[in-house]
């Protein structure tokens, strides 16, 4: 077999469920290409014909054995199978798949021109290209993709992430994730005490708590059925599912907000997605169960990848989570550099298992294998984790290091300390804060956003009372 060709493809959609169309296109591309890398996702105004909906745009790098003309034919067949109807040039479309580069081949025929002739004028192509190939040189112009983008002098395009029927825009605001613990042993003292089979009252209490969070301004609800406090033990999968699934199912009917399932087991996550969840929050960052990345890729849902160097007490548990070569708990040469490197391993693993870059969220993992001093340094230098480009989730809520700094305060008295760390984290680039005390966090985030984020159009909306 000859060496495969390296191809860059642009993906776009502005009709119907745009994110779902892009996800379908990626799945169909795998029939005749190998997807090596994906960009982040961008929402952009239409070009050329402006009286139409906004687009979602992305780029991917693939390898293929197909010739340029055969690849073009395969792309045309994929678009037709997805319902693309050729009509107005540059008009609305369910899906658009364009060849940008095919190796360094130059072609100019009535059906195909390579490299893509309009690429140098399109920021909605160049910006996602720079996510995966900033130093790729245009064979005709002699400039890199970074140079071409810089020459346009265009403002940065908004990166976005689909969550169910919602579309989050990174940088527009801080998103607040409210915690619903369906556990009898949560470290924070807020767990809804349950047995193996939650009662109707416990489910009702979880719904009421989540509805209160949404009324207070929460953007997402995170449901967990197993405590991951220091020294926690594994509970049976069946017990975790019995706790989580009835609550997720009830919340899917009761709240208009994305639902996250806090689990590191693919069996639980799969059942939760079937029950109505929209996001998977993995505290082990694929170290326990790599199947979570495959599941998220198949379902087209985001995955939170948390950095975690904790060492479980159970030998079998500890052996399983040492599958990635992370360092030992507390032993960091450079707290930010080491976390960035180890998160990058997990992100690469997720993408290698088929999850596009635009569905990944990074969490630095406060409290998991980090000393008090290391956690304080991590917060102070949090902006050092922005270099990877992934949206950043920050979860300090009521944690032990806050209590220690404040003289041994119990979890229920760590609210002010939690809010102080959230404000600092937002200033240093956090996109999501995960908290127990939603009302205060929403107000603190709104105030911080007014100072550190641009533009400030969202300030016109009233806060929940």
For each residue, the residues with C-beta under 8 A, 3 or more apart:
1: 65
2: 65
3:
4: 34 63 64 65
5: 63 64 65 66 102 103
6: 61 62 63 101 102 103
7: 33 61 62 63 64 71 99 100 101 102 103
8: 59 60 61 62 99 100 101 129 133 136
9: 29 59 60 61 62 75 97 98 99 100
10: 57 58 59 96 97 98 100 116 125 128
11: 22 25 26 57 58 59 60 95 96 97
12: 55 56 57 58 93 95 96 98 124
13: 16 18 19 21 22 25 55 56 93 94 95 96
14: 18 46 52 53 54 55 56 92 93
15: 18 21 53 92 93 94
16: 13 20 21 94
17: 20 21
18: 13 14 15 21 22 55 56 162
19: 13 22 23 41 56 162 167 300
20: 16 17 23 24 300
21: 13 15 16 17 18 24 25 82 94 95
22: 11 13 18 19 25 26 41 56 58 95
23: 19 20 26 27 300 356
24: 20 21 27 28 82 95
25: 11 13 21 22 28 29 78 82 95 97
26: 11 22 23 29 30 35 38 60 356
27: 23 24 30
28: 24 25 31 78 81 82
29: 9 25 26 32 33 35 60 62 78 97
30: 26 27 33 34 35 354
31: 28
32: 29 64 66 71 74
33: 7 29 30 62 63 64 66 71
34: 4 30 62 63 64
35: 26 29 30 38 60 61 62 354
36: 60 61 62 63
37: 60 61 132 133 351 357
38: 26 35 58 59 60 61 132 351 356 357 358
39: 42 58 59 60 128 129 131 132 357 358
40: 58 128 131 159 357 358 389
41: 19 22 56 57 58 128 159 160 161 162 356 358
42: 39 56 57 58 124 127 128 157 158 159 160
43: 54 55 56 57 157 158 160 167 169
44: 47 54 55 56 57 123 124 157
45: 50 54 55
46: 14 49 50 51 52 53 54 55 90
47: 44 50 90 122 124
48: 89 90
49: 46 52 88 89 90 91
50: 45 46 47
51: 46
52: 14 46 49 91 92
53: 14 15 46 92
54: 14 43 44 45 46
55: 12 13 14 18 43 44 45 46 124
56: 12 13 14 18 19 22 41 42 43 44 160
57: 10 11 12 41 42 43 44 124 125 128
58: 10 11 12 22 38 39 40 41 42 128 356 358
59: 8 9 10 11 38 39 100 125 128 129 131 132
60: 8 9 11 26 29 35 36 37 38 39 132 356
61: 6 7 8 9 35 36 37 38 132 133
62: 6 7 8 9 29 33 34 35 36
63: 4 5 6 7 33 34 36
64: 4 5 7 32 33 34 71
65: 1 2 4 5
66: 5 32 33 70 71 74
67: 70 71
68: 71 72 99 102 105 107 112 114
69: 72 73 111 112
70: 66 67 73 74
71: 7 32 33 64 66 67 68 74 75 99 102
72: 68 69 75 76 99 111 112
73: 69 70 76 77
74: 32 66 70 71 77 78
75: 9 71 72 78 79 97 99
76: 72 73 79 80
77: 73 74 80 81
78: 25 28 29 74 75 81 82 95 97
79: 75 76 82 84 94 95 96 97
80: 76 77 83 84
81: 28 77 78
82: 21 24 25 28 78 79 94 95
83: 80 94 95
84: 79 80 93 94 95 96
85:
86:
87: 91
88: 49 91 92
89: 48 49
90: 46 47 48 49
91: 49 52 87 88
92: 14 15 52 53 88
93: 12 13 14 15 84 96
94: 13 15 16 21 79 82 83 84
95: 11 12 13 21 22 24 25 78 79 82 83 84
96: 10 11 12 13 79 84 93
97: 9 10 11 25 29 75 78 79
98: 9 10 12 116
99: 7 8 9 68 71 72 75 102 112 114 116
100: 7 8 9 10 59 115 116 119 125 129
101: 6 7 8 104 114 115 116 136 139
102: 5 6 7 68 71 99 105 107 114
103: 5 6 7
104: 101 139
105: 68 102 114
106: 114 115 139 140
107: 68 102 112 113 114
108: 113
109: 112 113
110:
111: 69 72
112: 68 69 72 99 107 109
113: 107 108 109 116 117
114: 68 99 101 102 105 106 107
115: 100 101 106 119 138 139 140
116: 10 98 99 100 101 113 119 125
117: 113
118: 121 122
119: 100 115 116 122 125 126 138 148
120: 126 138 141 148 151
121: 118 152
122: 47 118 119 125 126
123: 44 126 127 149 152 154 157
124: 12 42 44 47 55 57 127 128 157
125: 10 57 59 100 116 119 122 128 129
126: 119 120 122 123 129 130 145 148 149 152
127: 42 123 124 130 131 149 156 157
128: 10 39 40 41 42 57 58 59 124 125 131 132
129: 8 39 59 100 125 126 132 133 134 136 145 149
130: 126 127 133 134 145 146 149
131: 39 40 59 127 128 134 357 389
132: 37 38 39 59 60 61 128 129 357
133: 8 37 61 129 130 136 145
134: 129 130 131 144 145 146
135: 144 145 146
136: 8 101 129 133 144 145
137: 142 143 144
138: 115 119 120 141 142 143 144 145 148
139: 101 104 106 115
140: 106 115
141: 120 138 148
142: 137 138
143: 137 138 147 148 151
144: 134 135 136 137 138 147 148
145: 126 129 130 133 134 135 136 138 148 149
146: 130 134 135 149 150
147: 143 144 150 151
148: 119 120 126 138 141 143 144 145 151 152
149: 123 126 127 129 130 145 146 152 154
150: 146 147 153
151: 120 143 147 148
152: 121 123 126 148 149
153: 150
154: 123 149 157
155:
156: 127
157: 42 43 44 123 124 127 154
158: 42 43 169 170 171 172
159: 40 41 42 169 170 171 358 391
160: 41 42 43 56 167 168 169 170 358
161: 41 167 168 170 302 358 359 361 391
162: 18 19 41 166 167 168 300 302
163: 166 167 168 220 258 278 279 301 302
164: 258 278
165:
166: 162 163 257 258 278
167: 19 43 160 161 162 163
168: 160 161 162 163 175 219
169: 43 158 159 160 172 173
170: 158 159 160 161 391 431
171: 158 159 431 453
172: 158 169 453 458
173: 169 445 449 453 458
174: 426 430 431 432 433 445 448 449 453
175: 168 219 220 431 432 433
176: 217 218 219 220 432 433 435 438 441 442 445
177: 218 219 220 221 222 260 393 432 433 434 435
178: 209 210 213 214 216 218 220 221 222 435 436 438
179: 188 190 222 224 262 397 434 435 436
180: 192 206 209 210 213 221 222 223 224 247 251
181: 186 188 190 191 192 224 227
182: 191 192 194 198 202 206 223 224 225 243 244 247
183: 186 191 192 194 224 225 226 227 243
184: 191 193 194 195
185: 191 227 229 232
186: 181 183 189 190 191 227 229
187: 227 229 230 398 399 400 411
188: 179 181 191 397 398 411 412 436
189: 186 398 410 411 412
190: 179 181 186 411 436
191: 181 182 183 184 185 186 188 227
192: 180 181 182 183 198 202 205 206 209
193: 184 202
194: 182 183 184 198 199 202 243
195: 184 198
196: 238 239 242 243
197: 242
198: 182 192 194 195 202 203 242 243 246 247
199: 194 202 203
200: 203 204
201: 204 205
202: 182 192 193 194 198 199 205 206
203: 198 199 200 206 207 246 247 250
204: 200 201 207 208 250
205: 192 201 202 208 209
206: 180 182 192 202 203 209 210 223 247 250 251
207: 203 204 210 211 247 250 251 254 255
208: 204 205 211 212
209: 178 180 192 205 206 212 213
210: 178 180 206 207 213 214 218 221 251 254 255 257
211: 207 208 214 215 254 255
212: 208 209 215 216 438
213: 178 180 209 210 216 218 221 438
214: 178 210 211 217 218 221 255 256 257
215: 211 212 464
216: 178 212 213 438 439 442 464
217: 176 214 438 439 442 446 463 464
218: 176 177 178 210 213 214 221 257 438 442
219: 168 175 176 177 257 258
220: 163 175 176 177 178 257 258 259 260 279 432
221: 177 178 180 210 213 214 218 251 255 257 258 259 260
222: 177 178 179 180 260 261 262 281 434
223: 180 182 206 244 247 248 251 259 260 261 262 272 277
224: 179 180 181 182 183 227 228 244 261 262 263 281
225: 182 183 239 240 241 243 244 247 262 263 268
226: 183 232 234 235 240 243 263
227: 181 183 185 186 187 191 224 232
228: 224 232 283 368
229: 185 186 187 232
230: 187 310 367 400
231: 313
232: 185 226 227 228 229 312
233: 313 314 317
234: 226 312 314 317
235: 226 239 240
236: 239 240
237: 240 241 265 267 268
238: 196 241 242
239: 196 225 235 236 242 243
240: 225 226 235 236 237 243 244 263 265 268
241: 225 237 238 244 245 267 268 271
242: 196 197 198 238 239 245 246
243: 182 183 194 196 198 225 226 239 240 246 247
244: 182 223 224 225 240 241 247 248 261 263 268 271 272
245: 241 242 248 249 268 271 272 275
246: 198 203 242 243 249 250
247: 180 182 198 203 206 207 223 225 243 244 250 251
248: 223 244 245 251 252 259 261 272 275 276 277
249: 245 246 252 253 275 276
250: 203 204 206 207 246 247 253 254
251: 180 206 207 210 221 223 247 248 254 255 259 276
252: 248 249 255 259 275 276 277
253: 249 250 276
254: 207 210 211 250 251
255: 207 210 211 214 221 251 252 259
256: 214
257: 166 210 214 218 219 220 221
258: 163 164 166 219 220 221 278 279
259: 220 221 223 248 251 252 255 272 276 277 278 279
260: 177 220 221 222 223 277 278 279 280 281 304
261: 222 223 224 244 248 268 269 272 273 277 279 280 281
262: 179 222 223 224 225 281 283
263: 224 225 226 240 244 268 269 272 280 281 282
264: 282 283 284 288 289 292
265: 237 240 268 269 288 289 292
266: 269 270 289 291 292 294 295
267: 237 241 270 271
268: 225 237 240 241 244 245 261 263 265 271 272
269: 261 263 265 266 272 273 277 280 292 295 296
270: 266 267 273 274 295
271: 241 244 245 267 268 274 275
272: 223 244 245 248 259 261 263 268 269 275 276 277 280
273: 261 269 270 276 277 278 280 295 299 301
274: 270 271
275: 245 248 249 252 271 272
276: 248 249 251 252 253 259 272 273
277: 223 248 252 259 260 261 269 272 273 280 301
278: 163 164 166 258 259 260 273 301 302
279: 163 220 258 259 260 261 301 302 303 304
280: 260 261 263 269 272 273 277 292 295 296 301 302 303 304
281: 222 224 260 261 262 263 304 306 363
282: 263 264 285 286 288 289 292 303 304 305 306
283: 228 262 264 306 308 365 368
284: 264 287 288 289 306 308 321
285: 282 305 306 307 308 324 343 346 363 365
286: 282 289 290 292 293 305 324 346 349 350
287: 284 308 320 321 322 323 324 326 346
288: 264 265 282 284 320 321
289: 264 265 266 282 284 286 292
290: 286 293 294 323 349 353
291: 266 294 295
292: 264 265 266 269 280 282 286 289 295 296 303
293: 286 290 296 297 303 349 350 353 354 355
294: 266 290 291 297 298 353 354 355
295: 266 269 270 273 280 291 292 298 299
296: 269 280 292 293 299 300 301 302 303 350 355 359
297: 293 294 300 353 354 355 356 359
298: 294 295 354
299: 273 295 296
300: 19 20 23 162 296 297 359
301: 163 273 277 278 279 280 296 359
302: 161 162 163 278 279 280 296 359 360 361
303: 279 280 282 292 293 296 350 355 359 360 361
304: 260 279 280 281 282 361 362 363 393
305: 282 285 286 343 346 347 350 360 361 362 363
306: 281 282 283 284 285 363 364 365 368 393
307: 285 339 342 343 346 362 363 364 365 368
308: 283 284 285 287 321 326 365 368 369
309: 326 327 328 329 330 342 365 368 369 370
310: 230 329 368 369
311: 318 328 329 369
312: 232 234 317 318 321
313: 231 233 317 318
314: 233 234 317 318
315: 318 319
316: 319 320
317: 233 234 312 313 314 320 321
318: 311 312 313 314 315 321 322
319: 315 316 322
320: 287 288 316 317 323
321: 284 287 288 308 312 317 318
322: 287 318 319 326
323: 287 290 320
324: 285 286 287 342 345 346 349
325: 345
326: 287 308 309 322 342 345
327: 309 331 332 338 342
328: 309 311 331 369
329: 309 310 311 369 370
330: 309 369 370 371 374
331: 327 328
332: 327 335 338 339 370 374
333: 337 338
334: 337 338
335: 332 338 339 370 374 377 378 381
336: 339 340 378 381 384 385
337: 333 334 340 341 384
338: 327 332 333 334 335 341 342
339: 307 332 335 336 342 343 364 365 378 385
340: 336 337 343 344 384 385 387 388
341: 337 338 344 345
342: 307 309 324 326 327 338 339 345 346
343: 285 305 307 339 340 346 347 362 364 385 388 390
344: 340 341 347 348 388
345: 324 325 326 341 342 348 349
346: 285 286 287 305 307 324 342 343 349 350
347: 305 343 344 350 351 357 360 362 388 390
348: 344 345 351 352
349: 286 290 293 324 345 346 352 353
350: 286 293 296 303 305 346 347 353 355 360
351: 37 38 347 348 354 355 356 357 360
352: 348 349
353: 290 293 294 297 349 350
354: 30 35 293 294 297 298 351
355: 293 294 296 297 303 350 351 359 360
356: 23 26 38 41 58 60 297 351 359 360
357: 37 38 39 40 131 132 347 351 360 390
358: 38 39 40 41 58 159 160 161
359: 161 296 297 300 301 302 303 355 356
360: 302 303 305 347 350 351 355 356 357 390
361: 161 302 303 304 305 390 391 392 393 431 432
362: 304 305 307 343 347 385 388 390 391 392 393
363: 281 285 304 305 306 307 392 393 394 395
364: 306 307 339 343 378 382 385 392 394
365: 283 285 306 307 308 309 339 368 369 370
366: 370 375 378 379 394 395 396 399 401
367: 230 370 375 399 400 401
368: 228 283 306 307 308 309 310 365
369: 308 309 310 311 328 329 330 365
370: 309 329 330 332 335 365 366 367 374 375 378
371: 330 374 375
372: 375 376 401 404 405
373: 376 377
374: 330 332 335 370 371 377 378
375: 366 367 370 371 372 378 379 399 401
376: 372 373 379 380 401 405
377: 335 373 374 380 381
378: 335 336 339 364 366 370 374 375 381 382
379: 366 375 376 382 396 421 424 425 428
380: 376 377 424 428
381: 335 336 377 378 384 428
382: 364 378 379 385 392 394 424 425 428 429 430
383: 386 428 429
384: 336 337 340 381 387
385: 336 339 340 343 362 364 382 388 392 429
386: 383 389 392 429
387: 340 384
388: 340 343 344 347 362 385
389: 40 131 386
390: 343 347 357 360 361 362
391: 159 161 170 361 362 431 432
392: 361 362 363 364 382 385 386 429 430 431 432
393: 177 304 306 361 362 363 430 431 432 433 434
394: 363 364 366 382 421 422 425 430 432 433 434
395: 363 366 433 434 435
396: 366 379 399 402 418 421 422 425 433
397: 179 188 418 434 435 436 437
398: 187 188 189 402 403 411 412 414 415 418 436 437
399: 187 366 367 375 396 402 403 414 418
400: 187 230 367 403 404
401: 366 367 372 375 376 404 405
402: 396 398 399 405 406 409 414 417 418 421
403: 398 399 400 406 408 409 410 411 413 414 417
404: 372 400 401 408
405: 372 376 401 402 417
406: 402 403 409 413 414 417
407:
408: 403 404
409: 402 403 406 413 414 417
410: 189 403 413 414
411: 187 188 189 190 398 403 414
412: 188 189 398 415
413: 403 406 409 410
414: 398 399 402 403 406 409 410 411 417 418
415: 398 412 418 419 437 440
416: 419 420
417: 402 403 405 406 409 414 420 421
418: 396 397 398 399 402 414 415 421 422 435 436 437 441
419: 415 416 422 423 437 440 441 444
420: 416 417 423 424
421: 379 394 396 402 417 418 424 425
422: 394 396 418 419 425 426 430 433 435 441 444 445 448
423: 419 420 426 427 444 447 448
424: 379 380 382 420 421 427 428
425: 379 382 394 396 421 422 428 429 430 433
426: 174 422 423 429 430 433 445 448 449 452
427: 423 424 448 451 452
428: 379 380 381 382 383 424 425
429: 382 383 385 386 392 425 426
430: 174 382 392 393 394 422 425 426 433
431: 170 171 174 175 361 391 392 393
432: 174 175 176 177 220 361 391 392 393 394
433: 174 175 176 177 393 394 395 396 422 425 426 430 441 445
434: 177 179 222 393 394 395 397
435: 176 177 178 179 395 397 418 422 438 441
436: 178 179 188 190 397 398 418
437: 397 398 415 418 419 440 441
438: 176 178 212 213 216 217 218 435 441 442
439: 216 217 442 443 464
440: 415 419 437 443 444
441: 176 418 419 422 433 435 437 438 444 445
442: 176 216 217 218 438 439 445 446 463 464
443: 439 440 446 447 463
444: 419 422 423 440 441 447 448
445: 173 174 176 422 426 433 441 442 448 449
446: 217 442 443 449 450 463
447: 423 443 444 450 451
448: 174 422 423 426 427 444 445 451 452
449: 173 174 426 445 446 452 453 456 458
450: 446 447 453 456 459
451: 427 447 448
452: 426 427 448 449
453: 171 172 173 174 449 450 456
454:
455:
456: 449 450 453 459
457: 460
458: 172 173 449 461
459: 450 456
460: 457
461: 458
462:
463: 217 442 443 446
464: 215 216 217 439 442
465:
